[in-house]
Structures are given as C-alpha cells and as structure tokens.
Amino acid sequence: MNLAQAAPTSVAQGLDPRRWKALILLCTANFMVILDAQIVIMGLPSISADLHLSPVQAQWALSANLLTFGGLLLLGGRAADLLGRRKVFIIGTALFLLVSLLSGLAWNGEVLLVARALHGVSAALMAPTALSILTNTFPEGRERNKAFAAWSGIASIGATVGLLLGGTLIDWLGWQSIFFVNVPVALLMLVLSPVLLRESKDAGKQRTFDLGGAVVSTAALGLLVYILVEAPAKGWVSFHTIGFAAVFVVLVALTIVIEKRSASPLVPLRLFRSRALVGGNLVTGIAAMLAFGMSVTISQYSLGVLHYTALEFGLSQSAMPIAAVIGAYLASAVLNRVGIRPVAVTGVLLLGVGCLLLTGITPEASYWGHVFPGLVLFGFGLGGGPVALAAAALGGIAKKDAGIASGLNTAAFQVGGAIGVGIVSTVIASHMAEAATNPAAVMDGFTQGFVACVIFAAVGLVLALALLRKPDGGRLQVVPEPRTPSAH
C-alpha cells in the first residue's frame, strides 16, 4: 500500500496522523526559502568579484529573485488550490533543487541572473503552497496555532542561520557552496513529500484558471515589487517611480474589474469583506517592514560602525531568533484564551519598543547594555505577532481558498519587506550623503533608520486595534462564499 494514500481512522476524521512530521517538512521548506535569501546577500561581494558583475548586475542578482517571487505568489497559491497542493509543492521543490545547482555552476553573470529569477519562481510555488498545506492539515484552534508558531519561529532562525552559515561557507568552500547546500535538503524533501503530505485541492466543478486575472494581477504585483526595489536609487518622487506607480494603479483597477466579472476569479473579492483577513494581511505587511527595515539598519551599523565580521555579526544577532521562537510558542499557548487582537497588538508593540531601544546606539555602545535588550524584545514580537496575524488572515478560510489566502499572506510579507527596505535605505542614505562634511551624520542615519521602524510599529498598532476587533463578540472569520444552486 502507498503510504501517502493510507487512511487510518484519524485521517478519515480529518486528522492526519502524519501531520506533525509533515509540519517539520513544511517548516523546512520555509526555512530554506528564508535561508537562501539571506545567504545570497552574504555571498554577493564574492560572487560579484568572481563573475565580474557590475553594481547594477549585482543588485539584480537580488532583485530578479524578488521580482519573480513577489509577482507570482498569487498565481502559485491559486495553482495549488486547483492542481493539487502536494503536486505544486513537489514541482516547486524540484525547481528549487535545479536552480540551486544552476546557481552554483553559473559560469557568468547572465546565467546567475536567470537562475535567481527562476529561484523566485520556485519560491513562489513552495512558500504559499506549504502554508496552505499547513492550514488544511491542522484544524483551526490550538493545533493550528502551534503549527503557526513553528512556521513563524523557523523563519527567524533561517534568517540568522543564513548570516552565520553564509560567511563560514564562503570562507571555507567558496560562494558556490551557498547554493549547493540547498541540494541535499531539497532532495530529501522531494523523497519525503509523497510520504508525509496528503494531496488536497479544490473539488469544485469550476477548476479553471482565470487567465486574464492571472496575467494582470501578476503583472501588477511584479510591477509593485520592481517599483519598491528601484525607488531608493531612482528617487521616490522621480518621473520613473511616479510613472510606474500610475501604471500599477491602472493594473490594480483592471484586476478588480476582471475579478468581478470572472466566473472563477484568481482572487475572489468576497475574501476582502473579512476585516480579519484584511487586517491580518495589512499588519503582516507592517511587521515585514519592521523586520526587513530593522535588519538593514542593524546590519549596516554592526558591519560599518562596529566593524564586526560576518560571523561575529551572525552570533550577535542570535539572541533575536531565540527570542522569536520563545515568543512564537508563548503566543500559540495563549492565543485561544486571550484572542487574536491582544496577541497581535502585543507583538507589534514589542517590535516597536525593541526598535525604540535601539535608537540609543552609539559607536561606543556596549552590546549587552544597548543592543541586546532591543534585539530580545524585537525577537519576542517578531515571533509572537505573526502567529496571531496568520490566525487572523487564514482563520475561517474555506479549504478551497487556502492556497490563494496563503499567497495573499505571503505576498503581504514580501511586499511589506520590500517597502521597509526601500524606506529605511532611503532614510539612511539621505543622512550618509552628509557624512563627508559631518561625520556625526553616519550615526544619525542609523538612528533615524530605527526611528522609521518605530513609526512603522505605530501605524501597525493602529491597524491592529482597528481591524482585528471581534465583530459582535463573534469569532474573527472570513465571509463565507455564497451558496450557489445545485445543478440538476
């Protein structure tokens, strides 16, 4: 008998006995996607020198991945709903393996850029699909909250391990090793996926792609990521940025028109009637702005002012993911008792307070006295907040919509991260421009970078308080799909 098709009593009752082993596999996928993104940042200087990449090409080694990843998330999520979540996850993992090999074997910059763009495609298939499988595998409530805690905690660990592992691998084995390390893990995932993951998909009769909506929404999301990647260099009020922003608005309006008229929309607009889904995704975007914006600021401060090596920097940051894991599991333990809004608000508040503490850093600041407390509080918020936000954004979702809802949630995080990087990088750079005549401007730039993060947290706090309220004392829940008459 095929183990993937075995159906014990617990499976028949909707609880897969393999679900906790499956969770390890799904979290591994999330870990590898996050790890790869961080480890490439560490390897970019060596890659640029060896492959003779210009500064623009080096930037696009990162941007090409962001563009395809961000642009294809919704399509990847809906493909999982219609074609089968396990099937799409396996396809994404296989592509991840192949492009990791191609990246490590890249003999020139053009090949690497193509490989990184294809890696974004694989991540757009893997990440939302893994999250939708998790959502469908674990029943709403305590078990799903624990699963979300693992998902959230492993993301923070992946980011830090990328910093630690990247510098070590590059020093010992060369930049190619940062891509080859993905291969055995992806191979193991391919072997275990048919064994541990149960297939699921939309069983409805209208199992067709909304081609027009898919093309236009993918173009809109991809264009948004492009704008956010290029705006810091081109200027936020430049003709280039404003012109593309106008095109983005037109594409969004066209997407709404298409989705309203489609019999089988890529993104069912009825989902946005849920305050929980909208609030969960908006605050997820804010949390990502904080996570990425804070990461940019603390890394430049540590490497540029404190002159840490890559390994020293990774070790100094390890307090944050440890705190994030603790925060995630504390959040999952109390979520059912206190509700989504208190946990989400506490998480955002901790993120903001952590950044507020870090505004006091100086070139002479001690790690334990000035940096460590901020990292720990930020880590608690980074672990706990997303558990509640995922519960809000994905709770009450019909199984048939789990893929697209997961795609929306992942897209919110990616777009939020790009906005955070863009804004904070611009703030820091604007002060760095004065460094030649005013050396104090360097530290002022880092301070203002953290201040920008505090402002992000204040906005997130308002949104969480306003949108994550329980309507009429009921549960935060997505508006269900209207019933349609049965065909006779």
N, C-alpha and C positions, 0 to 999 in steps of 0.2 A: 504493500500500500504506500502511496506517495504521502510523505509526512506533511507536506503542505496542504493536502486535501483531507487529512484526518479530522474527524469531527467528534470529539468527546462530548459528553453531556454538557460541560461548561460552555463549549463552543455553541452548541445548539441553543443554549440560554443566552447567547450573546457575549459571553466572557471567554476569550481565547486563553487557554492555559499557558500559551507561549508568550503572552503579552509582555511580561517583564523582560524576557530575553529579547523580544522584538524591540522593546524600548532601548535597550543597550545598542542595538544595531542602528536604530533611528537617530539616537543621540550621537553615535559615531559619525553618521553622515553629516550632521550639523557641525560637529567638531571639525571634521575635515574641511568643510567649506570655509569656516571661520579661520582655521589654521592656515589654509592656503593663502587667503587674502593677506594675513599678517606676515607670513613668512616671505612672500614675494616682495613686500615693502622692504624687508631687511636685506634681501638679496639684490635689489635694484642697482645699487652702486657697482657691485661686482659684475652683474650682467651687462650694464651699460659699458663698462670698460672693456670687457671681453668681446662683446658683439659690436662695439663701436657705435653705440646708439647716441643720437643727438639728444639734447634735453627734451625736445618735443616728442621724439620717439619713445624715450624712457617714460615720459608721462603717460603716453598712450598704451604702454605695457600694462598700466593700471586701469586707465580709462576705458580701454576696449573691453576689458572684463566687466567693469561696472555697467557699461552701456548695454551689453547683451544680457547680463544678469538681470538688471533692473527692467529692461524693456520687455523681456519675455516671461516675467514671473506670472502674470495673469493668464497668459496662454498656457504656460506649464501647469498651473493649477487646474484649469478647466480641462486640459488634455487628460489629466489624472482622473477627473470625475467621469469622463466619457469613455476613455480607452481602458481604464483599469489602473488603480493606484500602484499596485505592486509592479505591474508591467512597466509603467512610466518611470518608476523609481529605479528599476533594473536598467532600463535604457539610459537614464541619466548617469547612473553609476558606471556603466560600461564606457560611456563617452568621457566621463571624468578620468577613468583609467587611461584611455587612449591619448587624451590631450595632455595628461601629465607626462606620459612617455615622450610625446612630440615636443613638449616644452623643454624637457631635459636634454633631448637630442638636437634642439634647434641649432642650426649652423649659421644662421644670420638673423638680423633683427626682424625682417619681414616674416619669417617663419614663426618666430616667437610671438609677434603681434597677432597673427592668425590663430595660433594655439591659445593665446589668452582670451581672444574673443570667443573661441569655441568652448573654452572653460566656463565662460559666463553662461553659455547655453546649457552646459551640463549642470551647473549650479541652479539654474532656473527650473530645471526638471527635478533635481534632487530635493532642494530645500522645501518648497511648498508641498511637494508630494509626501515627504517624510512627515511633515507637520500634520497633513490631512490624514495620513495613516494613523498617526498617534491619536488624533481626535476621534477617529472612528473605532479605534481599538479599545480605548478606555472610556467607561461610562462617565457621564458628567457628574461631578462631585469630587469626593475625596481622592479617588484613584486618579482621575484626570488631573487634579491639582498637583499630585505628586509627580505625575509624568511631566507636566509643565515645569515643575521645579527642576527636574533633571535636565530638561531641554534648555532652560534658562541658565542654569549653573554651568553646563558644559560649554556653552558659548563663551562665557567669561574665561574659562580655563583654556579654551582653544586660542583665544587672543593672546594670552600671556605665554602659553607654550610656544606659540609662533615666534614670539620675540626671543625666548630662551633658546629654542631649538635652531632657529634660523642662523643666528650668529655662530653657534657651535658647528653646525653642518658646513657652513660656508668656509669657516677657518680650516676645518679638517679635510673636507671632501670636495670642496668647490661648489659653485652655485647650482650646478646640475642636480646635486643631491637633494635640494629643497623640493624639486619636482618628483624625483624618483622615489622619495619616501612615501608618496601617496599610493604608489603602485601596489605594494603588497596588501595595504589596508583595503584598497578598492577591490582587489581580487578576492579577499576574504569576505567582503560584503556581498559580492556577486554570488559566492558559493552559499552563503547563509540566507540570503533574501528569500529564495523559494522555500526554504525550510521553516523560517520563522515568521514570515509575513503572510497574512491571509489576503487573498485578492478581494477587492471591492470596487464597485463603480456604480454610476447612475443606472438603475434598472428601468428607467422610463423609456417610453417608446421613441421620444424625440431625442435620439442620441446623435445629433449632428452639430458640426461646428458652425458658429456664427462667423462666417468668413469675413464679412465686411467689418463687424465689430472687432474681430481679432486683429485685422490689419491696422485699423485706425487707432485702437486703444494701445496696441504695441508700439506704433509709431509715436503716439503721444507720450507714453511712459519713457520710451527710449530718448525722445527729444528732451524731456524734462531732466533726465539724468545728464544728458550732454550739456544742457544749459548750466546745470549746477557744477559740473566738472570744469567748464570753461570760464564761468563768470568771474572767479577770482583773478584770472590772468587778463581777461578781456575788459573787465570792469562791469559792475552791476548795473550801471545806467548807460552803458555803451550802446551804440546802434545795433551791434551784433547781438548783445544779450536781449535787448528790448524787442528786436525784430523776431528772434526765435521764440521769445515768450509770447508774442502775439500769435505766432503760428500754433504754439502749444494750446492757447486758449481756443482757437478755432477747431483744433483737433478734438479737444475735450467736448466742445459743444456738438460736434459732428458725431462723436461717440455716443452721447446721450440720445441724440435723435435716432441713431441706428438701433441702439439697445431698446428704446421704447417701441420701435416698430417690429423688432425681431421676434419670431415665434419661439426661438431657442437662443436667448441672448448669452453672450460670453459672460457678462457681469449683470445678473438680474438686479434691476434698480430697486426692487422691493426690499433688498437687503439693507439699503440705506435708510429705510424707515425705522430701523433699530437704533435707538440712541446708544445702546451698549456697543454695537458694532462700530458705529461712527466714533464714539468716544474712545473706545479701546484702541482703535487704529490711529486716531489723532494723537493720543497721549503716547502710544508706542513710537510714533514718529518723533515726538519731543524727547522721549527717553533716548532714542538713537542719536538725535542731535547732541544731547549731553554726552553720551558715551564716546562718540567719534570726536566731538569738539574738545572734550577733556583730554582724550588720548593724544590729539595733535599738540595741545599745549604742554602737557606734562612730558611728552617725549622730546620736544624741542628744548624745553627747559633743562631736562636731565642730561641730554646729549650735548647741548650747546653751551650751557652755563656751568653745570656741574661736571661736564666732561666725562660722563660715565661711558664705559664700553657697552657694547650691545648686551653682553652677558650681565654686567652689573645693572644695567637698566632693567632687564627682564627680571632679575632677582628682586630689585627694589619694588617692582610692580606686583610681585607675587601675593602681597597682602590683599590686594583688591579681589582677585578671583577666589581666594579662600573665603573672604568675607561674603562674596557673591553667592557661593554655594550654601553657606550658612543662612544667608538671607532668603534664598530661594526656598529652602526647606522649612524655615520658620513661617514664611508666607503661606506655603501649602498647608501647614498644620493648622493655621488659624483662619484660613480663607472661608471655610464653610461656617465657622462660628460668628465671625465679625462682618463678613460680607466683602464684596469686591471693592467698593469705594474706599473704605478705611485703609485697606492694604495698599491700593494704588496710590492714594494720597500720601501715605507714609513713605512709600518708595520714592516718589518724586521729591518729597521734602528732604529725604536723606541725600538724594543726588545733589539737590541744591545746596544743602548745608556743607556737604563734602567739598563742593567747588568753592563755597564761600570761605572755608578754612584755608584753601589753597591760594586764595588771593593774597595771603600774607607772606608768601615765599619771597626770599631774597637770595642773592648769591652766597650769603653766609648761613643760610637756613640749615638747621640740622634735619636729617631725615626723620628721626624718631620724634622730634619735637614739633615739626612743622608739616612734613609731608605725610608721614604715616597715618595720623588721625584722619586727615582728609580722605586718603585712599580707602581706609577701612569703612568710614561712613558711606562713601560713594559706592563701595562694593556691596554693602548691605542693601542699598537702594537699587543698585543695578541687578541684584539677584532677586529681590522680593517684588519690586514693581512689575516687571514683565510677566510674572506668574499671574497676578491679578488682571493685567491688561490682556493677556492671552485668553483668560477665562471669560473676560467681557467680550472680546472680539470674536471668539469661536464658540461660546456657550449658546445653546439653543439653536445652533445651525442644523438644518436638515442634512442628513448623511449625503444626499445627492449634491449638496453645495459645499461640502467640506474642502474640496480642492481649491475652488475659487476663493473661498473665505480665507484659507491658508495663504493663497497667493496674495490676496489683499494685505494680510497682516505682514507677510514677509516684505512686500513692496513698500509698505509704510515704514518699516525699519530701514530698508536700503535707501529710500528717498530721504528720509529724515537724517540718516547718516551723512549723505551727500550734502544736504543743506547745512548741517552742523560743521562739516569740514570746510565748506565754502565760506561761511560767515566768519568762523574763528580764524581761518587762514588769512582772510582779508583784514580782520582786525589786527592780527599780529604783524602782518606785512606793512600795514599803514604806519605802525609805530617804528618798525625796523628801518623804514626809509629815512628816519631822522637820526639813526644811530651814529652816522658819521660825524655829526655836529653835537649830538647829545647822547653820550654812552648810556645814560640812565633810561633812554627810550627803549632799550632792549628789554629790560626787566618790566618796564611799563607795558610793553606789548604783551608779555606773558600774563601779567596781572589782568589786563583788560580782556585777554582771552578767557580767563576764568570768570571774569565778571559777565561776559557774554553768556557763559554757561549758566550762571546764576539767573540771568534774565530768562533763558530758555525754561529753567525749572519753574520760575514764577508763572509763566504762560501755561506750562503743563499742569500746575497746581489748580489754576482757574478752570481749565478744561476738565480736569478730573472731577472737581467739585460740581461743575455744572452739568456734565453729560453722563456721569456714572451713578446718577441717583436711581433708586428703585421706584418705578412708576406705580403709584397707588399701593405701595407696600408689597408689590409683587416681585418676582424674580427678574433680573436683567435678562432679557431674552430677545432674540431676533424675531421680527414679524414673520409668521409662517407663510408659506406660499399658498395663495388662494387655491381652493379646490376647483378642479375642472370636471365637467360632466364626463362620465364614463362613456366610451364608445360602444355602441351596440350594433 
